[in-house]
Amino acid sequence: MSKLFHEAIKLEVMEDVQHRPICFVYRGRKEQVEQIVKQWRVTQEWWGKAFEREYFQIGTEAGIICELYRDLPSGYWYLQRIQD
């Protein structure tokens, strides 16, 4: 089962030099990225608004699988989905 957030949650993310997530803070708890399962980029225009995002499906040391994305123009990170 997974939880897709209707509105993505802005996150504080530590990233490596290639802008891949290393760890992030969610609900006051630091989650260490153990593995990047998938990585993909989405560039499109939706309802007249263009966006470009880099998505990561990751696994944490705590066993959580989730999808994060980095908004490429702003550099901000968001949590899109948590799977359990």
MODELLER restraints for C-alpha pairs under 7 A, 6 or more apart:
rsr = mdl.restraints
at = mdl.atoms
rsr.add(forms.Gaussian(group=physical.xy_distance, feature=features.Distance(at['CA:1:A'], at['CA:83:A']), mean=5.93, stdev=0.5))
rsr.add(forms.Gaussian(group=physical.xy_distance, feature=features.Distance(at['CA:1:A'], at['CA:84:A']), mean=5.70, stdev=0.5))
rsr.add(forms.Gaussian(group=physical.xy_distance, feature=features.Distance(at['CA:2:A'], at['CA:81:A']), mean=6.82, stdev=0.5))
rsr.add(forms.Gaussian(group=physical.xy_distance, feature=features.Distance(at['CA:2:A'], at['CA:82:A']), mean=5.56, stdev=0.5))
rsr.add(forms.Gaussian(group=physical.xy_distance, feature=features.Distance(at['CA:2:A'], at['CA:83:A']), mean=4.03, stdev=0.5))
rsr.add(forms.Gaussian(group=physical.xy_distance, feature=features.Distance(at['CA:2:A'], at['CA:84:A']), mean=5.99, stdev=0.5))
rsr.add(forms.Gaussian(group=physical.xy_distance, feature=features.Distance(at['CA:3:A'], at['CA:81:A']), mean=5.50, stdev=0.5))
rsr.add(forms.Gaussian(group=physical.xy_distance, feature=features.Distance(at['CA:3:A'], at['CA:82:A']), mean=5.22, stdev=0.5))
rsr.add(forms.Gaussian(group=physical.xy_distance, feature=features.Distance(at['CA:3:A'], at['CA:83:A']), mean=6.24, stdev=0.5))
rsr.add(forms.Gaussian(group=physical.xy_distance, feature=features.Distance(at['CA:4:A'], at['CA:80:A']), mean=6.13, stdev=0.5))
rsr.add(forms.Gaussian(group=physical.xy_distance, feature=features.Distance(at['CA:4:A'], at['CA:81:A']), mean=4.43, stdev=0.5))
rsr.add(forms.Gaussian(group=physical.xy_distance, feature=features.Distance(at['CA:4:A'], at['CA:82:A']), mean=6.70, stdev=0.5))
rsr.add(forms.Gaussian(group=physical.xy_distance, feature=features.Distance(at['CA:5:A'], at['CA:80:A']), mean=5.73, stdev=0.5))
rsr.add(forms.Gaussian(group=physical.xy_distance, feature=features.Distance(at['CA:5:A'], at['CA:81:A']), mean=6.00, stdev=0.5))
rsr.add(forms.Gaussian(group=physical.xy_distance, feature=features.Distance(at['CA:8:A'], at['CA:78:A']), mean=5.75, stdev=0.5))
rsr.add(forms.Gaussian(group=physical.xy_distance, feature=features.Distance(at['CA:8:A'], at['CA:79:A']), mean=5.48, stdev=0.5))
rsr.add(forms.Gaussian(group=physical.xy_distance, feature=features.Distance(at['CA:8:A'], at['CA:80:A']), mean=4.90, stdev=0.5))
rsr.add(forms.Gaussian(group=physical.xy_distance, feature=features.Distance(at['CA:9:A'], at['CA:78:A']), mean=5.17, stdev=0.5))
rsr.add(forms.Gaussian(group=physical.xy_distance, feature=features.Distance(at['CA:9:A'], at['CA:79:A']), mean=5.02, stdev=0.5))
rsr.add(forms.Gaussian(group=physical.xy_distance, feature=features.Distance(at['CA:9:A'], at['CA:80:A']), mean=6.82, stdev=0.5))
rsr.add(forms.Gaussian(group=physical.xy_distance, feature=features.Distance(at['CA:10:A'], at['CA:77:A']), mean=5.88, stdev=0.5))
rsr.add(forms.Gaussian(group=physical.xy_distance, feature=features.Distance(at['CA:10:A'], at['CA:78:A']), mean=4.34, stdev=0.5))
rsr.add(forms.Gaussian(group=physical.xy_distance, feature=features.Distance(at['CA:10:A'], at['CA:79:A']), mean=6.43, stdev=0.5))
rsr.add(forms.Gaussian(group=physical.xy_distance, feature=features.Distance(at['CA:11:A'], at['CA:24:A']), mean=6.79, stdev=0.5))
rsr.add(forms.Gaussian(group=physical.xy_distance, feature=features.Distance(at['CA:11:A'], at['CA:25:A']), mean=6.46, stdev=0.5))
rsr.add(forms.Gaussian(group=physical.xy_distance, feature=features.Distance(at['CA:11:A'], at['CA:26:A']), mean=6.80, stdev=0.5))
rsr.add(forms.Gaussian(group=physical.xy_distance, feature=features.Distance(at['CA:11:A'], at['CA:77:A']), mean=5.40, stdev=0.5))
rsr.add(forms.Gaussian(group=physical.xy_distance, feature=features.Distance(at['CA:11:A'], at['CA:78:A']), mean=5.25, stdev=0.5))
rsr.add(forms.Gaussian(group=physical.xy_distance, feature=features.Distance(at['CA:11:A'], at['CA:79:A']), mean=6.62, stdev=0.5))
rsr.add(forms.Gaussian(group=physical.xy_distance, feature=features.Distance(at['CA:12:A'], at['CA:24:A']), mean=5.64, stdev=0.5))
rsr.add(forms.Gaussian(group=physical.xy_distance, feature=features.Distance(at['CA:12:A'], at['CA:25:A']), mean=5.64, stdev=0.5))
rsr.add(forms.Gaussian(group=physical.xy_distance, feature=features.Distance(at['CA:12:A'], at['CA:77:A']), mean=6.84, stdev=0.5))
rsr.add(forms.Gaussian(group=physical.xy_distance, feature=features.Distance(at['CA:13:A'], at['CA:21:A']), mean=6.42, stdev=0.5))
rsr.add(forms.Gaussian(group=physical.xy_distance, feature=features.Distance(at['CA:13:A'], at['CA:23:A']), mean=5.87, stdev=0.5))
rsr.add(forms.Gaussian(group=physical.xy_distance, feature=features.Distance(at['CA:13:A'], at['CA:24:A']), mean=4.26, stdev=0.5))
rsr.add(forms.Gaussian(group=physical.xy_distance, feature=features.Distance(at['CA:13:A'], at['CA:25:A']), mean=6.69, stdev=0.5))
rsr.add(forms.Gaussian(group=physical.xy_distance, feature=features.Distance(at['CA:13:A'], at['CA:77:A']), mean=6.61, stdev=0.5))
rsr.add(forms.Gaussian(group=physical.xy_distance, feature=features.Distance(at['CA:14:A'], at['CA:21:A']), mean=5.97, stdev=0.5))
rsr.add(forms.Gaussian(group=physical.xy_distance, feature=features.Distance(at['CA:14:A'], at['CA:22:A']), mean=5.51, stdev=0.5))
rsr.add(forms.Gaussian(group=physical.xy_distance, feature=features.Distance(at['CA:14:A'], at['CA:23:A']), mean=5.34, stdev=0.5))
rsr.add(forms.Gaussian(group=physical.xy_distance, feature=features.Distance(at['CA:14:A'], at['CA:24:A']), mean=6.10, stdev=0.5))
rsr.add(forms.Gaussian(group=physical.xy_distance, feature=features.Distance(at['CA:15:A'], at['CA:21:A']), mean=4.35, stdev=0.5))
rsr.add(forms.Gaussian(group=physical.xy_distance, feature=features.Distance(at['CA:15:A'], at['CA:22:A']), mean=5.09, stdev=0.5))
rsr.add(forms.Gaussian(group=physical.xy_distance, feature=features.Distance(at['CA:16:A'], at['CA:22:A']), mean=6.47, stdev=0.5))
rsr.add(forms.Gaussian(group=physical.xy_distance, feature=features.Distance(at['CA:21:A'], at['CA:33:A']), mean=6.91, stdev=0.5))
rsr.add(forms.Gaussian(group=physical.xy_distance, feature=features.Distance(at['CA:22:A'], at['CA:32:A']), mean=6.37, stdev=0.5))
rsr.add(forms.Gaussian(group=physical.xy_distance, feature=features.Distance(at['CA:22:A'], at['CA:33:A']), mean=5.25, stdev=0.5))
rsr.add(forms.Gaussian(group=physical.xy_distance, feature=features.Distance(at['CA:23:A'], at['CA:30:A']), mean=6.85, stdev=0.5))
rsr.add(forms.Gaussian(group=physical.xy_distance, feature=features.Distance(at['CA:23:A'], at['CA:31:A']), mean=5.46, stdev=0.5))
rsr.add(forms.Gaussian(group=physical.xy_distance, feature=features.Distance(at['CA:23:A'], at['CA:32:A']), mean=4.34, stdev=0.5))
rsr.add(forms.Gaussian(group=physical.xy_distance, feature=features.Distance(at['CA:23:A'], at['CA:33:A']), mean=5.20, stdev=0.5))
rsr.add(forms.Gaussian(group=physical.xy_distance, feature=features.Distance(at['CA:24:A'], at['CA:30:A']), mean=5.68, stdev=0.5))
rsr.add(forms.Gaussian(group=physical.xy_distance, feature=features.Distance(at['CA:24:A'], at['CA:31:A']), mean=5.35, stdev=0.5))
rsr.add(forms.Gaussian(group=physical.xy_distance, feature=features.Distance(at['CA:24:A'], at['CA:32:A']), mean=6.73, stdev=0.5))
rsr.add(forms.Gaussian(group=physical.xy_distance, feature=features.Distance(at['CA:25:A'], at['CA:31:A']), mean=6.04, stdev=0.5))
rsr.add(forms.Gaussian(group=physical.xy_distance, feature=features.Distance(at['CA:31:A'], at['CA:60:A']), mean=6.31, stdev=0.5))
rsr.add(forms.Gaussian(group=physical.xy_distance, feature=features.Distance(at['CA:32:A'], at['CA:60:A']), mean=5.50, stdev=0.5))
rsr.add(forms.Gaussian(group=physical.xy_distance, feature=features.Distance(at['CA:32:A'], at['CA:61:A']), mean=5.74, stdev=0.5))
rsr.add(forms.Gaussian(group=physical.xy_distance, feature=features.Distance(at['CA:33:A'], at['CA:58:A']), mean=6.69, stdev=0.5))
rsr.add(forms.Gaussian(group=physical.xy_distance, feature=features.Distance(at['CA:33:A'], at['CA:59:A']), mean=6.04, stdev=0.5))
rsr.add(forms.Gaussian(group=physical.xy_distance, feature=features.Distance(at['CA:33:A'], at['CA:60:A']), mean=4.42, stdev=0.5))
rsr.add(forms.Gaussian(group=physical.xy_distance, feature=features.Distance(at['CA:33:A'], at['CA:61:A']), mean=6.28, stdev=0.5))
rsr.add(forms.Gaussian(group=physical.xy_distance, feature=features.Distance(at['CA:34:A'], at['CA:59:A']), mean=5.65, stdev=0.5))
rsr.add(forms.Gaussian(group=physical.xy_distance, feature=features.Distance(at['CA:34:A'], at['CA:60:A']), mean=4.85, stdev=0.5))
rsr.add(forms.Gaussian(group=physical.xy_distance, feature=features.Distance(at['CA:34:A'], at['CA:61:A']), mean=5.26, stdev=0.5))
rsr.add(forms.Gaussian(group=physical.xy_distance, feature=features.Distance(at['CA:35:A'], at['CA:58:A']), mean=5.68, stdev=0.5))
rsr.add(forms.Gaussian(group=physical.xy_distance, feature=features.Distance(at['CA:35:A'], at['CA:59:A']), mean=5.15, stdev=0.5))
rsr.add(forms.Gaussian(group=physical.xy_distance, feature=features.Distance(at['CA:35:A'], at['CA:60:A']), mean=6.80, stdev=0.5))
rsr.add(forms.Gaussian(group=physical.xy_distance, feature=features.Distance(at['CA:36:A'], at['CA:56:A']), mean=6.70, stdev=0.5))
rsr.add(forms.Gaussian(group=physical.xy_distance, feature=features.Distance(at['CA:36:A'], at['CA:57:A']), mean=6.07, stdev=0.5))
rsr.add(forms.Gaussian(group=physical.xy_distance, feature=features.Distance(at['CA:36:A'], at['CA:58:A']), mean=4.45, stdev=0.5))
rsr.add(forms.Gaussian(group=physical.xy_distance, feature=features.Distance(at['CA:36:A'], at['CA:59:A']), mean=6.42, stdev=0.5))
rsr.add(forms.Gaussian(group=physical.xy_distance, feature=features.Distance(at['CA:37:A'], at['CA:57:A']), mean=5.38, stdev=0.5))
rsr.add(forms.Gaussian(group=physical.xy_distance, feature=features.Distance(at['CA:37:A'], at['CA:58:A']), mean=5.33, stdev=0.5))
rsr.add(forms.Gaussian(group=physical.xy_distance, feature=features.Distance(at['CA:37:A'], at['CA:59:A']), mean=6.98, stdev=0.5))
rsr.add(forms.Gaussian(group=physical.xy_distance, feature=features.Distance(at['CA:38:A'], at['CA:56:A']), mean=5.70, stdev=0.5))
rsr.add(forms.Gaussian(group=physical.xy_distance, feature=features.Distance(at['CA:38:A'], at['CA:57:A']), mean=5.02, stdev=0.5))
rsr.add(forms.Gaussian(group=physical.xy_distance, feature=features.Distance(at['CA:39:A'], at['CA:55:A']), mean=5.60, stdev=0.5))
rsr.add(forms.Gaussian(group=physical.xy_distance, feature=features.Distance(at['CA:39:A'], at['CA:56:A']), mean=4.56, stdev=0.5))
rsr.add(forms.Gaussian(group=physical.xy_distance, feature=features.Distance(at['CA:39:A'], at['CA:57:A']), mean=6.43, stdev=0.5))
rsr.add(forms.Gaussian(group=physical.xy_distance, feature=features.Distance(at['CA:40:A'], at['CA:54:A']), mean=5.90, stdev=0.5))
rsr.add(forms.Gaussian(group=physical.xy_distance, feature=features.Distance(at['CA:40:A'], at['CA:55:A']), mean=5.24, stdev=0.5))
rsr.add(forms.Gaussian(group=physical.xy_distance, feature=features.Distance(at['CA:40:A'], at['CA:56:A']), mean=6.70, stdev=0.5))
rsr.add(forms.Gaussian(group=physical.xy_distance, feature=features.Distance(at['CA:41:A'], at['CA:53:A']), mean=5.69, stdev=0.5))
rsr.add(forms.Gaussian(group=physical.xy_distance, feature=features.Distance(at['CA:41:A'], at['CA:54:A']), mean=4.41, stdev=0.5))
rsr.add(forms.Gaussian(group=physical.xy_distance, feature=features.Distance(at['CA:41:A'], at['CA:55:A']), mean=5.92, stdev=0.5))
rsr.add(forms.Gaussian(group=physical.xy_distance, feature=features.Distance(at['CA:42:A'], at['CA:52:A']), mean=5.68, stdev=0.5))
rsr.add(forms.Gaussian(group=physical.xy_distance, feature=features.Distance(at['CA:42:A'], at['CA:53:A']), mean=5.26, stdev=0.5))
rsr.add(forms.Gaussian(group=physical.xy_distance, feature=features.Distance(at['CA:42:A'], at['CA:54:A']), mean=6.46, stdev=0.5))
rsr.add(forms.Gaussian(group=physical.xy_distance, feature=features.Distance(at['CA:43:A'], at['CA:51:A']), mean=5.79, stdev=0.5))
rsr.add(forms.Gaussian(group=physical.xy_distance, feature=features.Distance(at['CA:43:A'], at['CA:52:A']), mean=4.31, stdev=0.5))
rsr.add(forms.Gaussian(group=physical.xy_distance, feature=features.Distance(at['CA:43:A'], at['CA:53:A']), mean=6.46, stdev=0.5))
rsr.add(forms.Gaussian(group=physical.xy_distance, feature=features.Distance(at['CA:44:A'], at['CA:50:A']), mean=5.66, stdev=0.5))
rsr.add(forms.Gaussian(group=physical.xy_distance, feature=features.Distance(at['CA:44:A'], at['CA:51:A']), mean=5.73, stdev=0.5))
rsr.add(forms.Gaussian(group=physical.xy_distance, feature=features.Distance(at['CA:44:A'], at['CA:52:A']), mean=6.66, stdev=0.5))
rsr.add(forms.Gaussian(group=physical.xy_distance, feature=features.Distance(at['CA:45:A'], at['CA:51:A']), mean=6.18, stdev=0.5))
rsr.add(forms.Gaussian(group=physical.xy_distance, feature=features.Distance(at['CA:52:A'], at['CA:71:A']), mean=6.24, stdev=0.5))
rsr.add(forms.Gaussian(group=physical.xy_distance, feature=features.Distance(at['CA:52:A'], at['CA:72:A']), mean=5.70, stdev=0.5))
rsr.add(forms.Gaussian(group=physical.xy_distance, feature=features.Distance(at['CA:53:A'], at['CA:69:A']), mean=6.22, stdev=0.5))
rsr.add(forms.Gaussian(group=physical.xy_distance, feature=features.Distance(at['CA:53:A'], at['CA:70:A']), mean=5.59, stdev=0.5))
rsr.add(forms.Gaussian(group=physical.xy_distance, feature=features.Distance(at['CA:53:A'], at['CA:71:A']), mean=4.69, stdev=0.5))
rsr.add(forms.Gaussian(group=physical.xy_distance, feature=features.Distance(at['CA:53:A'], at['CA:72:A']), mean=5.41, stdev=0.5))
rsr.add(forms.Gaussian(group=physical.xy_distance, feature=features.Distance(at['CA:54:A'], at['CA:69:A']), mean=5.36, stdev=0.5))
rsr.add(forms.Gaussian(group=physical.xy_distance, feature=features.Distance(at['CA:54:A'], at['CA:70:A']), mean=5.25, stdev=0.5))
rsr.add(forms.Gaussian(group=physical.xy_distance, feature=features.Distance(at['CA:54:A'], at['CA:71:A']), mean=6.72, stdev=0.5))
rsr.add(forms.Gaussian(group=physical.xy_distance, feature=features.Distance(at['CA:54:A'], at['CA:72:A']), mean=6.82, stdev=0.5))
rsr.add(forms.Gaussian(group=physical.xy_distance, feature=features.Distance(at['CA:55:A'], at['CA:67:A']), mean=6.86, stdev=0.5))
rsr.add(forms.Gaussian(group=physical.xy_distance, feature=features.Distance(at['CA:55:A'], at['CA:68:A']), mean=5.79, stdev=0.5))
rsr.add(forms.Gaussian(group=physical.xy_distance, feature=features.Distance(at['CA:55:A'], at['CA:69:A']), mean=4.21, stdev=0.5))
rsr.add(forms.Gaussian(group=physical.xy_distance, feature=features.Distance(at['CA:55:A'], at['CA:70:A']), mean=6.58, stdev=0.5))
rsr.add(forms.Gaussian(group=physical.xy_distance, feature=features.Distance(at['CA:56:A'], at['CA:67:A']), mean=5.54, stdev=0.5))
rsr.add(forms.Gaussian(group=physical.xy_distance, feature=features.Distance(at['CA:56:A'], at['CA:68:A']), mean=5.29, stdev=0.5))
rsr.add(forms.Gaussian(group=physical.xy_distance, feature=features.Distance(at['CA:56:A'], at['CA:69:A']), mean=6.03, stdev=0.5))
rsr.add(forms.Gaussian(group=physical.xy_distance, feature=features.Distance(at['CA:57:A'], at['CA:66:A']), mean=5.64, stdev=0.5))
rsr.add(forms.Gaussian(group=physical.xy_distance, feature=features.Distance(at['CA:57:A'], at['CA:67:A']), mean=4.39, stdev=0.5))
rsr.add(forms.Gaussian(group=physical.xy_distance, feature=features.Distance(at['CA:57:A'], at['CA:68:A']), mean=6.50, stdev=0.5))
rsr.add(forms.Gaussian(group=physical.xy_distance, feature=features.Distance(at['CA:58:A'], at['CA:65:A']), mean=5.63, stdev=0.5))
rsr.add(forms.Gaussian(group=physical.xy_distance, feature=features.Distance(at['CA:58:A'], at['CA:66:A']), mean=5.57, stdev=0.5))
rsr.add(forms.Gaussian(group=physical.xy_distance, feature=features.Distance(at['CA:58:A'], at['CA:67:A']), mean=6.30, stdev=0.5))
rsr.add(forms.Gaussian(group=physical.xy_distance, feature=features.Distance(at['CA:59:A'], at['CA:65:A']), mean=4.51, stdev=0.5))
rsr.add(forms.Gaussian(group=physical.xy_distance, feature=features.Distance(at['CA:59:A'], at['CA:66:A']), mean=6.66, stdev=0.5))
rsr.add(forms.Gaussian(group=physical.xy_distance, feature=features.Distance(at['CA:64:A'], at['CA:83:A']), mean=6.88, stdev=0.5))
rsr.add(forms.Gaussian(group=physical.xy_distance, feature=features.Distance(at['CA:64:A'], at['CA:84:A']), mean=6.65, stdev=0.5))
rsr.add(forms.Gaussian(group=physical.xy_distance, feature=features.Distance(at['CA:65:A'], at['CA:82:A']), mean=6.09, stdev=0.5))
rsr.add(forms.Gaussian(group=physical.xy_distance, feature=features.Distance(at['CA:65:A'], at['CA:83:A']), mean=5.26, stdev=0.5))
rsr.add(forms.Gaussian(group=physical.xy_distance, feature=features.Distance(at['CA:65:A'], at['CA:84:A']), mean=6.80, stdev=0.5))
rsr.add(forms.Gaussian(group=physical.xy_distance, feature=features.Distance(at['CA:66:A'], at['CA:81:A']), mean=5.43, stdev=0.5))
rsr.add(forms.Gaussian(group=physical.xy_distance, feature=features.Distance(at['CA:66:A'], at['CA:82:A']), mean=4.27, stdev=0.5))
rsr.add(forms.Gaussian(group=physical.xy_distance, feature=features.Distance(at['CA:66:A'], at['CA:83:A']), mean=5.70, stdev=0.5))
rsr.add(forms.Gaussian(group=physical.xy_distance, feature=features.Distance(at['CA:67:A'], at['CA:79:A']), mean=6.19, stdev=0.5))
rsr.add(forms.Gaussian(group=physical.xy_distance, feature=features.Distance(at['CA:67:A'], at['CA:80:A']), mean=5.52, stdev=0.5))
rsr.add(forms.Gaussian(group=physical.xy_distance, feature=features.Distance(at['CA:67:A'], at['CA:81:A']), mean=5.10, stdev=0.5))
rsr.add(forms.Gaussian(group=physical.xy_distance, feature=features.Distance(at['CA:67:A'], at['CA:82:A']), mean=6.54, stdev=0.5))
rsr.add(forms.Gaussian(group=physical.xy_distance, feature=features.Distance(at['CA:68:A'], at['CA:77:A']), mean=6.96, stdev=0.5))
rsr.add(forms.Gaussian(group=physical.xy_distance, feature=features.Distance(at['CA:68:A'], at['CA:78:A']), mean=5.58, stdev=0.5))
rsr.add(forms.Gaussian(group=physical.xy_distance, feature=features.Distance(at['CA:68:A'], at['CA:79:A']), mean=4.58, stdev=0.5))
rsr.add(forms.Gaussian(group=physical.xy_distance, feature=features.Distance(at['CA:68:A'], at['CA:80:A']), mean=5.67, stdev=0.5))
rsr.add(forms.Gaussian(group=physical.xy_distance, feature=features.Distance(at['CA:69:A'], at['CA:77:A']), mean=5.66, stdev=0.5))
rsr.add(forms.Gaussian(group=physical.xy_distance, feature=features.Distance(at['CA:69:A'], at['CA:78:A']), mean=5.38, stdev=0.5))
rsr.add(forms.Gaussian(group=physical.xy_distance, feature=features.Distance(at['CA:69:A'], at['CA:79:A']), mean=6.63, stdev=0.5))
rsr.add(forms.Gaussian(group=physical.xy_distance, feature=features.Distance(at['CA:70:A'], at['CA:76:A']), mean=5.60, stdev=0.5))
rsr.add(forms.Gaussian(group=physical.xy_distance, feature=features.Distance(at['CA:70:A'], at['CA:77:A']), mean=4.37, stdev=0.5))
rsr.add(forms.Gaussian(group=physical.xy_distance, feature=features.Distance(at['CA:70:A'], at['CA:78:A']), mean=6.39, stdev=0.5))
rsr.add(forms.Gaussian(group=physical.xy_distance, feature=features.Distance(at['CA:71:A'], at['CA:77:A']), mean=6.31, stdev=0.5))
